[in-house]
Every structure is written in structure tokens, then in C-alpha cells.
Amino acid sequence: MKNPIPEKVFQKMMSTDYYSQWLGIESVEHSDGYCKIKMKIRKEMLNGFNIVHGGVTFGFADSCLAFAANSYNILSVTLDGFITYPNSGKEGDILYAEAIEKSANKKTAMYDVTVKNQDGLPIGLYRATVYRTKREVL
């Protein structure tokens, strides 16, 4: 049977995560240390070159990271993160973000998050480290 905690954590976090709500994030899949979400690029997410703003891609990846890192019901916060933009997204694209835990211990964990469009083209490659507090999310 699938562990229900990661999905409960996602729902709890989304209930007060107004930025993720504004992005229009939808749940795809959740498990311990893992998350996959999706969103549609809207006109107000574009920059002056009519492509998705880097901050939107970063924020989308960071939200995915947060859902994955907190999936164990241990409140975790980002220590650092960096992103590379190999391609650009455009209005109407559906973006998918997938966060995978690469290493973890009691205090920190490192994640890779890949943002791709509906055709599988990579839009953002994000790596981040989180700090695990002693508090629970739920």
C-alpha cells in the first residue's frame, strides 16, 4: 500500500502556499523524498522576450523541491539552490517538475529537480540542499 503521508503533506502545504496556488500547480505523484507536479505557463508568467520568466521556472522547481523534501513529515527549508535554463518555455506550455532525493542524513538532504515541457524538453535543471528541522509539517 502506498504511503499516504507525502500526499497529505502536499495538500497541507498547498492550502497556505499562495505562490504555488498562483502558479496553478497540480499534483501528479508523491512518495517519500519524491514529487512530480505540473502547471501551465500563462501570459502573466512571460518576460519581455515572450518566454517564461526565469523566476517562475525557479519558483516552480523550488515548490517541487519543498513538497519532496517535506514528504517525510519533517519540516525542511531550503539552504541553497541553483538552476540552469537549457531551453525556454512559452505561453501555453505544460511544465512538469520532478524532484528526486539524491542524498540525505538527519540534518540535510540534497535534491535534483528537472523541469520539462509537455514534449520532454528540459526547461530548468535545479539542484538544492535543505535543512531538516525537528518539527513536523502535519
N, C-alpha and C positions, 0 to 999 in steps of 0.2 A: 504494500500500500504506500502511496506517495505521502511524504511528509507534508502536512497542511500548514506548518509554521511559515515557510517562506511566502506563500500567497497571503496569509493573514498579515504578515509584516508589510507586504506591498500595499494591501488595502488600507492599513492603518496609516502608513506614511503618506499615501496619496490623498487621504482625507484632509490633510492640512498642508500639503505641498502645492502651493498655489502656482509656482513656476511650472512644475511638471503638469499641472492641470491646464495652464495656459498653452503649453506645448501640444496638448492633446494626446498625451501618452496613453497607450493602450497596452494591457498585459498580453504577453504571448506565452511565456513559460518561466517558471520559477522553481528552483531547488536550492539546496544548501550550497552557498558560495557561487550561485549562478543566477543569471537573469537574462531574459530576452524580452524586449519591448519594441513597440513601433509607434510611428507618428507620421503625419502628412505635412509636407512643407507648404505653408500658406504665404500669401503675398507679403504680409507684415513681418515675415521672417527673412526677407531678402535684403541684401546690402545694395549699395549704389551701382554694382555691376550686374544686378538682377540674378544673383546666385545666393544660396543660403548663407547667412551671416555666420562667420566662424564661431561667434559666441553662442549661437543657437546650437550648432553642432557640438560644441564643447559642453554646453549645459545638458543636452540630451544624453551624451556619453556619461557625464557626471551623475545624472539621475539614475542611469542604469547601474553604474558603479554602486551608488548608495543602496539601491534595492538588493543587489547581490551581497554586498558587504554586511548588511544588516539582517540578512536572511536567517542567520542563526539565532535571532532574537537577542543579539548583543549590540547595543548602541555603538556604532562605529562612525568616525568622522574622517574626512579626507585630510591627510598630512601634506601631500603633494600630488601633482598630476601634470602631465604634458601631453600634447596632441600634435599629430601630423595630419595635414589635409592633402591626401594624394589626388583627390578629384573633387569636383564641386557638385552640389545638388541644386536643383531648380524647382520652381513652384510646381506643385502637383506631385512631386516625387514622394514615394512612401519610403521612409527610412526605418531601418531595423538596427537596434543596438543590442549587442550580445556581450555580457560581462562574464569572464571566466577567472576564477581564483587561481593564481599561479603559485603562490606560496603563502603560508600563514603560520603564526605562532600565537601565543596567548595575548600578546600586546599589539601586534601589527599584522597586516596582510597586504599582499600586492595583487593587483588585478590588471588584466588586459581587457579593453573594451574595443570592439570593432563596430563601426557604424557603416552600414552598406545601404545602397538604394534597392529598389524592387528588382533590379536586374543583377544584383550581386556585386556591383561596382563599389569598391571601398571609398567612402567619403571622409572618414575620420578614423585614425588609429590612436587610441588613448591608453596611457599606462598611468596608474595611480597607486599610491600607498595609503592605507587607512590605519587609524589608531583605534583599538578596541577598548572601550571604557568598561567599567564594571556595572553598568546599568543595563536594564532590559528595555526593549522597544515596546513590547506589549504589556 
